[in-house]
Each structure stands twice: as C-alpha cells, then as structure tokens.
Amino acid sequence: MLKLRFTAALTAALVLAGAADAQSVNQRQGRQQARINQGVASGRLTAGEAVRDERQQGRINATEARMRANNNGHLNGNQRARLENRQNRASAHIYNSKHNRRRY
C-alpha cells in the first residue's frame, strides 16, 4: 500500500514538473514576443529588426517542438538548458536591436 502511494505521488510530481517546464518555456517565449511587439509599437524596432527577432523566436520554437517530439512531449535537463541558452541570446539580440542608438 505504501509503495502504491509513493508511486502515485511520484507520478503526480513528474506530471506537474513536466507541465511547469512547458509553462516556463512558453512564458519565456511569450515575454520575448511581447518585448518585440512593444519595440515595434514604440518605434524602437524597425520592421526588419522585428522580423529578424521574430524569425529567431520561430527557430527556437521549432527546436523546442522537435525536442519534445523526440522525447514523448518532455524536455530533459540538457534540452532545457540549450533552449534557455538560445533564449538568452535571443533576449540579448532584442535588447541590442532596441538600443542601437537610432534616433526615434
């Protein structure tokens, strides 16, 4: 009986952890997209810069989808770290595009 409870608790924890992973990755992607949209709305990003940054986000989204497809819908720690690294670089690109000393 104790083993059954432990197994059920472990399964629930893994399901919740997987959902949290997906949520955090998707939240990051949403925040990046919002930053791009805000940059366009304020005039700090040109259309070309926005397209480049959105294309980069699209490639990250496609990579995530491939990773999940190859791992039954989940991300392992290495995959999560790779996606986070790519999002960090994308974030820096968005920042640099928005702060490139153009006159507004």
C-alpha positions in Angstrom: 0.0 0.0 0.0 2.8 2.4 0.9 4.6 1.5 -2.4 1.4 2.3 -4.3 1.1 5.7 -2.6 4.7 6.5 -3.3 4.3 5.6 -7.0 1.2 7.7 -7.3 2.9 10.7 -5.6 6.0 10.3 -7.8 3.9 10.1 -11.0 1.9 13.2 -10.0 5.1 15.1 -9.2 6.6 14.2 -12.6 3.4 15.3 -14.4 3.4 18.6 -12.6 7.1 19.1 -13.3 6.5 18.5 -17.0 3.7 21.0 -17.0 5.8 23.5 -15.2 8.6 23.1 -17.7 6.2 23.7 -20.6 4.7 26.7 -18.9 8.1 28.3 -18.1 9.4 27.8 -21.6 6.1 29.1 -23.1 6.1 32.0 -20.7 9.6 33.0 -21.7 8.6 32.8 -25.4 5.6 35.0 -24.7 7.7 37.6 -22.8 10.2 37.7 -25.7 7.3 38.2 -28.2 5.8 40.9 -26.0 9.2 42.7 -26.0 9.4 42.6 -29.8 5.8 43.9 -30.1 6.5 46.7 -27.6 9.6 47.7 -29.5 7.7 47.9 -32.8 4.9 49.9 -31.1 7.3 52.4 -29.6 9.3 52.7 -32.8 12.5 51.4 -31.2 12.5 48.4 -33.5 12.2 48.7 -37.3 10.1 46.3 -39.2 13.3 44.5 -40.4 14.7 44.2 -36.9 11.3 42.8 -35.7 11.2 40.3 -38.5 14.7 39.1 -37.7 13.9 38.8 -33.9 10.6 37.0 -34.6 12.4 34.6 -37.0 14.9 33.8 -34.3 12.0 33.1 -31.9 10.4 30.9 -34.5 13.5 28.8 -34.9 13.7 28.4 -31.1 10.0 27.3 -31.1 10.7 24.8 -33.8 13.7 23.4 -31.9 11.6 23.0 -28.8 8.9 21.2 -30.7 11.5 18.8 -32.2 13.0 18.2 -28.8 9.6 17.4 -27.3 8.6 15.2 -30.2 11.7 13.1 -29.8 11.2 12.8 -26.0 7.5 12.0 -25.6 6.5 15.6 -25.1 9.0 16.3 -22.4 12.3 18.1 -22.1 15.3 16.7 -20.2 17.7 19.0 -18.3 20.2 19.3 -21.2 17.5 20.2 -23.6 16.0 22.8 -21.2 19.5 24.3 -20.7 20.0 24.5 -24.5 16.7 26.2 -25.0 17.4 28.6 -22.2 20.8 29.5 -23.7 19.2 30.2 -27.0 16.5 32.3 -25.4 19.2 34.3 -23.5 21.0 35.0 -26.8 17.6 36.0 -28.4 16.9 38.3 -25.5 20.3 40.0 -26.0 19.5 40.4 -29.7 16.2 42.0 -28.9 17.9 44.4 -26.4 20.6 45.3 -28.8 18.0 46.0 -31.6 16.0 48.2 -29.3 19.1 50.1 -28.1 21.1 50.6 -31.2 21.4 54.4 -31.0 19.0 55.2 -33.8 17.2 58.5 -33.5 13.5 58.0 -32.8 
